[in-house]
Amino acid sequence: GDMFHDNKPSRATVLKTIQILRRYCLGPRPVNFEIVSDQSTNFAQNPVVNFEDENFSVDLPVFSIHGNHDDPTRDGGTDMLAALDLLSAANLINYYGRHDEVDRVE
C-alpha cells in the first residue's frame, strides 16, 4: 500500500509517521539480509541503506518505492520534494524509484 494517500500529507500526519517509524523500526538488533544492488544508484539520497549506516541503528528496515501518491511538488522553491524525501533524509526509510515526472518513466 501507500505510505501516504495524499502527495502532501499534513504536518500532523508526517509527525505521527516519524514517531511510529522511530518506535517500531529503530533498535540494536541485526538485519539478516543484504542489498546486493548498487546502492548509490538505487538509493540516491543516502549513500547506503539505513541499516548499513554505521551512525544509525535499525531493527526493521522499511523500503518505500515511489508510487502514484508520491509525486514531488514545489513548495515555493526550486526543489521538487515528496513527503517520502523527508523520511528518507531522516534515515527512517529507504526510498527508491523516485521520479519527478511520472509521465516519463524510463
N, C-alpha and C positions, 0 to 999 in steps of 0.2 A: 504494500500500500504506500501511499504518500506520507512523507513526514508531516507536511502541511497541506491542507486543502486549498489554501489561497497562496498566491505567489508573494503576497505582502502580509504575512500574519501580524497580529497585534504585538506590541511590546510585551504585554502580559503573557501571550502565548509563547513567545520566544523565551521569556524568563522561565516559565514553567518547564519548557522543554530542556533548558540548560540544567535546571535543578534535577529533573528526572534522570538525565544522562549522567550527571555527576554522581547521583545516589546509586544508580544501578549498574553503571558501566566502568567506573574507576575503582582501582584497588590493586593489591600486590600479587595476585595470582597470575601464573604464567598463561600465555595464549599458546595453544598447542598446534598451530599451523603457521605456515609462512606464505608470503607473497612472492611468487617467482617471476612475475612480470616486471618490466621496467617501471619502478615507482615514480621516477621523475617525469615520466610521460603520462602515466595514468592518474597520478595524484599531484597535479601541477602546483597546487597551493602550498603543500608541505613536502619537504624532500623525502620523507619516509612515512609509512602508515603510522598512526598514533601509537600502536602497541609496540613498535620498534624504536620509538623515540626514547632515548636514554634519560630525558628530563621529564618524562610523563609515565604514569602507571595506569594501565588499562587492563581490566579483567575481561570485559565483554566488548570487543570492538564492534562498532556499528558502521556498516558500509551503506552509503546512500548514492544511488545513481540519479543523475539529472532526469527529471520527469516532466510531464506536461504542466504541472502546477508550480514548477520551479524556475520559470522564465525570469532571468535577471532584468532588473529595471534600473533606471537612473533616478536618484533622489536629489535632484538639484546639482549634481556633479557630472563628471565625465565618465566615471567608472560604472560599469554595469554590475550590480550586485543582487544576489538572491539570499534569502534567509539561510540557506544551507552554506553559503560562503562564510557567514558569521560563525556558524557551528564548527566548520572546518578550520577557520582561523584560530578558534579557541582550542583546537585539537580534540574536540569531543566526538567528531565523526570523520570518516574517511570518504570524501566526496569525489566522485569521478563521473566522467561522461558529460561534463558541463558544456553547454552550447549557448552562446549569446544569440544566435539566430536559429531558432528551432525549425524554420522553414528550409534551412540549408544544412542538413545533417549529412556528413560525408563518412 
